[in-house]
Every structure is written in C-alpha cells, then in structure tokens.
C-alpha cells in the first residue's frame, strides 16, 4: 500500500509536457518487459513493468535524453531489455545475418537461372 501511494505521489510530481509524454510513450514501446515474454513495458501489466514505466517518466521529466534512459535500463537489466539491441560485437550477427542470407539467396537464384 505504501509503495503504491509513493508511486502515485511520484507520478504526480513527474508532470510531463505533451512533448515529453509522447517521448516517454515512444520510449516505453522500445523497452522490453523482463517479466513478460516479448511485451514492451507499455503493453505489460506486470509490477516490474509499472516500475520501469515510472522510471522512464521520471527520467524524461527530469530532462534525460531517451538514449541515456535506454543505457541506464540496459545497464540494470542487460541488453535483452532493448527491443532493438545496440550494435556491439555480440549483436553484430543479428544485424548481418539477414544481409548474408539475402546475398546467399541471390547467388543461388543467379546460379539456378544460369543453368536453365
């Protein structure tokens, strides 16, 4: 009960302008709920997602940039919390695999059409 009251008071103190509200809503769509499978924190009803939404709102209200909020959440929960992972050495295969598969498919189609 006390946590809920504190959250309500904190939300009231985190007054957002319409532009900040849009920015926070967009950011909440880009952050994955670590409890729910594949849902963003904007779509999740989990208590942790509610806490994460509150964190996003308070950071945006304080003037934080969306990238810094993403980085803070990724440091706390890991890169898995990002719907679009950052480009790092570990995530490079995620970004290169579609290009390699597309190129390989093009080469196979080219070779098959030459034989005919």
N, C-alpha and C positions, 0 to 999 in steps of 0.2 A: 504494500500500500504506500509506504514512504517512497519507494523507488518510482512508482507511478506519479505521485504528487511532484516529486523532484523533476521528472521528465516533463510534466505539463508546465511547470514553472520555467524550466529551461527553454522549452519551445516558445513560451510566451515572450521570454526575454530575447529570443533569437528572431526578431522581426526581420523579415526579408522584403526587399523591394520586389516588384513584379519581375524585373530582370533577373534578380538573384534567385527568385523562386523557380523561374524557368531553367536557370543554370543548374540549380540543385536537382530539379526533377530529371533533367537530361543526364546528370552525373549518376543519379540513383539507378537509371536504366543500364549504365555501363558497369555497375558493381554487382558481382555475383554474391548471392546469399551463401554463406559457407555451410549452413544447416540444410537448406533445400537443394534439391538436385536440379541444377540448371536454371534456377529462377533468379531474376535480379532482385535487389533489395526493395525496389519499388513495387514489385509484384508479390513479395513474400509476406506472410503473416507471422513469421517466426519472431520470437522476442529478440533474438540477436539481430535480425534484420531491422527491427524497430530501433534498436540501439545504434546501428550503423547509419540509418536514415537521420537520426538525431545528430550524430557526429557530423555527417555531411552538411546538414542545415546549419549547425553552429559554426562550422569552419567557413562556410560560404558567407554567413552573416558577419563573421569576423574579418572578411576580406581576403580569405585564402584563395589562391588560384586553383582551378579544378585539377591541374596536374599535381600540385602539391598534396591535395586531398587523396588522389589516386595513389601516390607514392606512399603516403602515411598508412593507408589501408593495406597496401601490398606489403609494407614492412611488417605490419602487425599480423596479417593473416596469410601472407605468401602471395605469389603472383597468380595463384589459382582464383583469387578474388576478383581479378580483372576479366571482364567479358572479352576484351581484346588484349591479349598479353603483350607486354613490352617486347621490343625486338632486342633479344640478347643472344648470346651464343647457344644457350639451351633451347630457345624458342625459334631459332633460325630455321630448323627443319619444318616447323609448322607453316612458315611463310614460303619456303622454297618448294615444298612437296607438290603443291598444285601446279606450279610452273613446270617442274620436271615432268610430271605426269602428262601435262598438256603437250609439252615438247615431244615426249616419247610417243604419244598418240599420233601426233602429226607426222613423225618419222615413219611409224608403222603404216599409216594411211598412204603416205607417199610411196613407200616400198611396195605395198599391195597394188597400188594403181600402176606402177611401172611394169609389174609382171603381166598385167592384162594388156 
